[in-house]
């Protein structure tokens, strides 16, 4: 009886990402590839403040185009966590794969 109850309960797959771009990639894969509903996906910084991740990337790094000045005003106050609620083991397996492919620095299943 307990096995049937555990299988009926949803699971939450979570991953921590060091840059915002990887966060965007995993969310895109979850929504478009696995048809995850947006309310089932939670995106939040690990810290109390806003963050674009641990590492500078994208518009926060020096541009290869000489006409643009380098920026140093990006907020790197910690990794970004993405969590997705799933209903079955098959989907959980796919979501874990997507999280790993998008370079999650940590992953957990609840």
Buried (B, 14 or more C-beta within 10 A) or exposed (E): EEEEEEEEEEBBBBBBBBBBBBBBBBBEBBBEEBEBEEEBBEBEBBEEEEBBBBBBBEEBEEEEEEEEEEEEEBBBBBBBBBBBBBEEEEBBEBBBEBBEEBBBEEEBEE
